[in-house]
Amino acid sequence: MSTTAHAEDVHPVGGAPAHDHPSDLKYVKIALLLGLITTFEVATYFYEDASTTFLVLTLLPMMTAKFLIVTGYFMHLKYDNKLFRRVFFFGLILATVVFLILLSTFAFWGDEYFKYLR
């Protein structure tokens, strides 16, 4: 009788079988996508005639997409229990709502503050 455990017989804590990790090529594709989104975010800096509303409406979706990609793949939330995804997604929504309320509180949506910078 052998008491040696084989690698395929060992499960992580909790007894559930381990998930397959994405391949290296998948991580490279994700990194390229994140780089492309970051390029678009940086490009908004060079758009001189952009209003504050335009910047917020373009940067928030890009920020959300990057957050979901990073948490989904690099933190492996895509493969974990759905509760963890809900917790992170709720945190993202809460942070975004608080940020928008803060901007609204300071009347940041108008461009009247930027006339002093020109």
N, C-alpha and C positions, 0 to 999 in steps of 0.2 A: 504494500500500500504506500503510495507516494503522497507526501504532504506538501509538495512544492506547488505553489500557485502560479498559474500561467498568466501572462499579461492580458489575454483576452477574457479571462475569468474575473479580473479585478474591476470593480465598479467604483465610481467616486462615492464620497460620503452620501448617504441617503439611499444607496442601493440602485439608483437609476442608471441605465447605461449611458456612457459618454456620447456626446454628439460629435459628428464629423466637423473638423475645423475647415474653414475655407482654404483653398490652395494658395500657394505663393502668388500665382498669377492673379487670383481674385483680389488679394491685398494690393497688388500693383495697380490694378484697375481702379480700386477704391481710392488709392492715393492720388492717381491721376485725376479722378473726378473731384476729389477734395481740392486739388491744386487748381483745377479749372474754376470751381466755384469761388475760391479765394482770389483768383485773377479778376473775376467779375466784381467782387467786393472792392478790391483795390482800384479797379477802373472807375468806380463811382467817385473816387476822390478827385479824379482829373476832369470830371464833368462840372464845369464852372457854373453853369446856369441851373443846376439842380436845386429844386426847392427842398425844404426840410421834409415835407410830406412825401415827395418822391423818394428821397433817400431812405426814409423809414419804411415805406412800402416796398422798396426793392431789397433793402438789407435784411429786414426781418425774415422773409421767406428763405433767403440764402443761409442765414444763421440757423434757422430751424432745420433746414435740410442737412447742413453739416453736423448739427447736434445729433440728429436721428441716425445718420450714417455712422458717426463715430461710436455712439452708444450701441448701435445695432451690431456692428461687426467687430470693432476693436475691444469692446467690453462684453461681447458675446451675448448681449441681451436678446438678439434674434433667436438664439437657441435655448435660452433659459425660460423659466416659468413666466407666464404672462403677467403675473403680479408685479414683477420687477420692471417690465416695460411700462406698465401703467403708472408706477411710482415715478419713474423718470419722466414720462410724458406729462404727468400732472405737474411735476416740478417745472418743466419747461413752460407749460401754459401759465402757471402761476407767476413765474418770473416775467413772462412777456406781458401779462395783464398788469402787474405792478409797475413795470417800466412804462407802459402806455399811460397808466393813470398818473404817474409822476410827470411825464411829459405834458399831459393835459393840465395838471395842476399849475405848472409854471407857464402855461400858454405858449408852449414851445412850437406849436404847429404853424404859427405865423412867422413870416420872415422879418418882422420888424426888429428883431435882435441883431440881425446880420447887417443892417444898414450902418452900424457903428464900426464894423470891421472893414468896410470898403474905403 
